[in-house]
Amino acid sequence: MKKYALFSVNETEGLIDFARALCSLNWKIVATEKAFAFLRDADVKVISVADFVGVYDDYGFPPTLHPKIEYALTSKDAAESIELVYDIPYGLDVGNDVGGHTLLALAIKGNKLPIFSYADMCEAVKIISSHGKVPDDIRRQFISKASFQIVMHYSNILHNQGEDKYDAVSMQKRYGLLNGENPYQIPADFMAVESLDTLSIERFNLITHNTPCFTNMADFDCIVETFSKISLAFYKNKNKIPFIAIAAKHGNACGVGTDWQYPLTAIRKALWGNPLAIWGGEFIVNFPLTKEAADMLYASNERKQKFRDDKWMLDIIISPAISEDAYNILSKRKNTKIFTNKALSMPTLPTAEWSYRFVRGGILRQPLNSYILDIQDVKWVAEPMSDEQVDSAIIAWGCSFTSFHGGNEVAVARDGRLLGIGGGPSTVDAAEIAISRSLKHYHSLADAVFGADAFFPFTDAPSLLVDAGCVAGVVPSGGRSKMEVENYFLKNKIKVAFIDEMYRGFCRH
């Protein structure tokens, strides 16, 4: 039985190497018009689809839809068996590629090897070159991926035609995790979705030789979200981004430091925001880590004097890059996972259209939360903030809008650093906790700036913040008593930026 591979692609990247690898193993190549011409000109022995099926211009249908193609893909008795299909269906913006998905479906039906992406093609080259064939377990993986590709395609057709009750998300296992949220939850995996997002988890390089767990990755995602919001708010309002360092515990910011000149100053501000909470936490910066930075992140004599333990014990460290000396210092702790991604220097919003949350018996779907604070598009009470106060307002806003301490988050900041943050059933609880945490770690709230993710329904929480020393803030508008709240701030000469109430900051519910 002769073994064939069918190429039905317009993209030619890597095609010659793929074809030659198959030919070296005595495969025969059948190709549609563009691929055929490209391979022929490269002196690759190739057969046109028309020659393979024996029909030409008078057939009336694309030759890939000829019954002989179907028979070669699905029948075990075919003398000329097509064992592999490489077809990249075009997107819905071009049209409904019925032929492409038909070929993939026929390959699936015949238990053949369906390939629908350049990445899969590269993987197939490696596997076939080393094994001479594709092992059954890997073949099943390709079939599963192609099957879901087809499901996604027709789901998107229904969605684009107004039938939005259908949706699908394509996921692929990237790597296994140590365990789930708890040690008994095994196995656990990181499942990636196709994304152009430069800060998607799979774009980060894990450069230490240890395996993260489910909780590590969930915390990782949270701190990257807080970092992105703060970074993008600085860029939107200042047209530049300072050195930023964020310390978090289980994804909740417990220290944020910024500085326009010195990265080490930003690190120190973040570490000493809540030095007890950071133990076993996460740390992210938007600048390369040097030996000096690593020394600061690894241990501190000042910490030893105050807490009898000099180590910061960070579980996750994230940066655009890291020097060899810095790596040697920070990797001494076996549980520390170090991730790098150059895109941290200039973050962007996620590219996904929807965000999802699993609930018992289903999935909640909503458009992505893409709001970024814009000081030029707020309602001011009293007068606008100073330039320095805006820096602190961005920090307080970013932390309150991405935290999940229990809803109704309130954060306080000053001098480019986070002082404290709290959440609770009410804004009063949140304000009390934020103030208490600030004072516990000897942060004065005099001239501080607050941020809240939800409107103040009454003047009780605002009065707590004002009495503590806050002189400015940023908060969504809304509530039946919003005029009373505004008048309270105006009477006390508090510079408050009221965000349109549609942009309240609820997240991660």
N, C-alpha and C positions, 0 to 999 in steps of 0.2 A: 504494500500500500504506500502510495506516494504521500508525503506530508507537506502541506502548504501553510503559508502564513498570508493573510489578506491584509493589505494596507489600504485603508480608505481615509486618508488624511490629506489636508492641504498644507499642514505645517511640516517643515523638512528638518528642523533641528534634531540632530542625533540619528536621523533616519538611516544614513549610510552605514554607520557603525552597527546599528541594529540589524539591518539587512545582511551585512557581511558576516556577523556573528551567526545568524541563522543559516546562511549559505554554507559556512564552514562545517556545519553539523548536518549537511545534506538536506536542509529544508529548501523548498522552492517558494519563491516570492511572487504573489499576485498583487497587483496594485492598480488603483484607479488613476485617472488621467494625469493629474499633477505629480503624484508620487511616482508613477510609472516613468514619466519623462525625466524627473529628477534623478532617479536611480539609474536609468539607462544612460544618461549623460555622465554618470559617475562610474560607468563600466561595471555596474552590478547586474548580474543576470536576473532579469525580471520579466514576468508575463503580464500583459494587460488583462483586465477583467473581461474585456470583450473577447479576447482570444481564448480565455479560459472557459467561458460559457458558450462560445461559438456564435454569438450574435453581435450585430453592429448597429448602425444608425437606424435601421428599419424596425428595431425591436419595439420601440414606443415607450419603454420604461428604462430607468437606470439599470445597467447590467448587474449591479450588486443585488437587485431584487429578483434576479432570474431564479427559477426553481432549482437549477443546478447548484447555485450558491447555498440555498437552504438545505439541499440534500447533502452537500459536502460538509456542512456545519453540524447537522443533526443526526445523520444516519451512521450507524456503526459498520455498514456494509459498503460504504462508498469507496471506490477504488482510488479516488483522489480526495483525500480528507483534509479539510481546512481545520488545523489544530489551534490556530491563533488568529484573533481579529484585533487589529490596531485601528481604532476609529475614535476621533475626537469630535463628538457632535458639537455643532455650533450653538451659541446661546439663543435664548428666546428673543433677544433684541434683534437678531437676524431673521429668525423664523423658527417654525417647528420642524426640526430635523428628524423626520419620520424614519428615513433610511438608515441614519447612523444608529439610532436606538434600536431599530429592527435588527441590524447586524449584531449588536451587543446581546440582544435578547436571544437570538438564534444560537450564539456562542454559549450562552448560559444554558439553554435548553439541551445542547449537545455535550455539555460538560467539557467545553473547550476553554481556551484561555482568552478572556476578554480584557483588553487594555484600552483605557479611555483618557489617559493623561500622559504627559511627557515624563513625570516622575515615575509612573508605573512602568513605562517603557524602559527607563534606565534601570529600574529594579529587575525587570525581566531579562535584560541583557546580561546582568551580573549572574543571575540564577542559571540561565541557560548556558552561559559560557563555562561556569564551574561544574554544573551537574549534567549537561547535555540534554536535560529536560527540566520540566517544572514539577517538583514533588507534589503529591496529591494534596497535602495540607496547605501548601502555598497556593496551589491552584484554587482551592476552596476559598481562600482569602480574597483572591482576585475576583472570583465569581460573586462573593458577597458584596464587595465594593461596587462592582458593576451593577448588581441587582439594585442596590440602593440608589445608585446614580439614576437609573431608569425611574424608580419611584419618585425621586426628587424632581426629575424632569416633568413628569406628568402632574405632580402636585403643584409645581410652579405654574404650569399651564392653567390648571383650575384656578389657582390664586389670581393670576393675571386676567382671567376672564370673569372675575368678580365672585368666584366661588371660594371666598377666603375661609371657609370652614375646613379646608384642607391645608395642611402644612407638613413639612418634613425637614429634618435637620440631618445632614450627613456627618457622621462621626467616624474617626479612625483611631485605633489604639496607637499611641506614640511610645509609651513605655509604662511598665508596671511600677506601682508605688510600694513602699515598705509595708504599709497597712492602711486601713481606713481611718476614720476619726478615732476609733478605739482599736487596740491591738487584735481583738477577736474578729474585726471586720476585714477578712481576707478572702479573696484577692481584692485589690484596689488598683485602679489604672487611671492614667491620664488619657482622655479621649479628645483628640483635636478635631476641630471643624475647619473647613476651608476658610481662610481669612486673609485679607490684605493688611490687616492691622499690624503695624510695626512693633507694637507692644503686646501682641498675643503671646501667651506663655511659651508656645513652641519656638518663638523667635529668640528666646533667651538661651544662652549656653550655660549649662551646669558644669563648672570647671573643677569641682571637687569630686572625689571618688566615693560618694555616699548617696544613698537613695532617699529622696524625700518621701514623706507620708502625705496622706490626703489632707491633713490639717495644715502642713507646711504649705501646700499649693493653694489652699483656700485663703490662708493668711497672705501669701504672696500676691494673690489677685487683688485683695483688699488694699494693701499698701500701695500697689501700683496705681489703683484707681484714685486714691487720695493724692498721690504724687502727681498724677496727670491733671487732676482738677486744679491743684494749686499752681502747677507750672503753666498751664494754659491760661489761667486767670492773670498771672503776672504778664504773660506775653500779650494778652488782649488789652490790658490796662496800662502797661508800661512799655510795650513794644520790645521788651527784653526780659530775660529771666535771670535772677540771681543764682548764686550757689545755694542749693537746697539740700537739706538732710532731714529725713523723717525717721523717727523711731516709733515702732508700733508693737503692740502685743495682741496677738490673734487678730491682726488686721486693723485694730483701732489705734489711731494715732495717740501716743502718750508723750511725744516730744517732737517738735518741728523747729528747725533752725534755718534761717536764711541770712546771707550776707552778700553784699554787692562786691566785695573785694577779696575776702579770705575764706576759702573752703573749710579750713580747720575750725574757724569760728562757727560756721554753720553746724559742723559735727558736734562741737561742744554744747551749743545751745540745745540740740536735739537730745543728746545723751542725758543732760541734766534737767530736762523738762519734768519727767517723772522717773527718776533713776531706779526706783524699786520695780516699777511695772515693766521696764525694758528687759529684765532678766529672762532669758529664753525667748526673746522676741525677734522682731525683724527690723532691718535697717536698710534704707535706700538713699542713694545720692545721685546727683546728675553730673558728677565729675569723676575723672579717673582716680582710683585710690592709690596713693603713694605710700611709702614706708611710714612717713610721719602720720598719715591718716590711719594706717593699720595699727600702729602703736597705740593711738588714741582709742580705737575701737576694741582693742584686745584687752587692755587692762588700764587701771588708773590708781595711782597712789592716793589721790584724793578720795576715790571711792573706798579704798581699803580703810582709810581713817574714819570714814563715816559709817561703813557697813561691814567692816572686818573681812570683806572679800573684795579683792581688787579686780576680778574678772567680770566683764560685762555679759559673757555667756550668750552671745547672739546666735540664734538658730539659722537665720536667713540674712545674707548680706547681698545687696543688689547694687550694681554700678555699671557705667558704660564700659569701663575697662579697669584692669588692675595690674600693677607692676609685679615683677617676679618677687621682689623683696616683700611687698605687701601680702602677696599670696602665701609666702612661706610663713609669715606671722599668723595670719588669720586662719590658715588651714591646720594649725597645730591642734585646735579643738576639733575632735573627730565628728561631732554632731553639727558643725557649722557647714551650711551649704552656701556656696558662693555662685551667684549668677551674674552674667554680663550681657549687655545689649547696648550697642552704640546708639540706638534710637532714643535712649534716655536723655541724651543731650538736647533733643528737640521733640518732645512727645506730641502725639496727635490723638484725636478722638478715635474710639473704636469705629470700625467700618461696618459693623453688623447693623441691619435694619431693625431687628427685634432683640429684646432680652427675654429670657425664659426663666421660669422657676417651677421646679417640680413640686406638686402638692399631691396629697393622697388621692389617687384615682385620676390624675390628670396633670396638665401643665398650664401654668398661667403665662400669657404672652402679652407684651406691651412694647411700644416703640422705645428705643434706647433713650436713656436719660442723658441728654447731650448738652444741658444748660451749663454755661460758663459765666460767672459773674462779670458784668459789664457796668462799671461805675458811671459810665456816660448814659446809662439807660435805667436809672433808678429815680425814685421820688425822695428828695432830701427834706428832712426835718431839721430846723436850725440851719446851719451852714455846712458846706461840703467839708470832708476831712482833709487834713494836710497830706502831703505826699507820703510821709513816713507812716501816718495812720492807715493809709490805703494798703501799704505792705502788710500790716498786721491784720487788717480787715480781710485780706485775701486768705491769710492763714486760717483765721477763725471761721470764715465762710467755708473753705475747702474741707476743714476737719469736721465741722458740724454737718455738712451736706453728705459726707461719705462714712460717717460713723454709725454704728448700730449698737449703742449701749442700752437700747430699750425704747427708742423713739423720742421725739421732742428733744433733740440734741442741742446743747449750748456749749460753745467754746469761747475762751478768752485768750487774747494774745497781746503782746506789747514788744516793741523794739525788734520786730522781725522774728519772734519766737512764740511758740505755744506755751501758755502758762498752765492751763488746765481745761479739761473737757468733762462733761457729764451728760447723762441721759436718764430718762425715767418716765413714769406714766404721765407726768405733767411737766410743763416748762419750769414751774417752781422747783420741782425736784432736780431737774437738769441744771438749773442755775445754781442751786445750793451745792450740788456736787462739784460743779466746775470751780466755784469759789473755794470750796473746802480743799479740793485737791491742789489748787494753786497755793494756798496758804500753808498747807502741809509741807510743801517742798520749798518754802521760804521765798515764794514769788510775790512781790508786791503787786496789787492790782491798781495802784494809782496810775491814772492816765491810760488804762487798758482799753482795748477794743473787743467787743463781743460779737459773736456770730451765732445765729440760730437757724435751724432747718425748717421751722414751722412758725406761723404767726403767734404773737403773744395775745391770748384771749382776754387778758386783764392786765392791770398794771402791777400785779404782785411780783412777777418775775423781773420786769424792768426795774422796779424799786430795789430789789436785792442787788442787781448788777450796778445800779447807780450808787447805792450806799457803799458798795464794796470799792468803788473808785473808778468804774468805767466811765469814759467820756465820749465814746463813739461806738457805733455798731452797725451791723448789716443783718436784716431780718425780712422774711416775706411779709407782705401786707395781707390783711384779711381779718375776719372775725367781726362779730356784731359790735364789739367795743373798739374797733380800730381807731376811730376818731379820738376816743378817750386816751388810748395808748399814745397816739401821735401828739396829743396835747401835753401829755405827761413829759415826753421827751423834749418838746419845745419849751415848756415851762422851766425845765432843768438845764436847758442849753446843751443837750446831748446831740451830737452830730450823728444822725441815723439815716442810713440808706435803706429805703423800703423797696424790696424787689417785688415785681408784679406777682400777685398771689398764685398765678398759674405755674410759677417756677419754684414752688416750695421744694424742699430738698429731701423728701422721703426716699429712702433707698434700702435695698437688701431686706425687705420684708418677706 
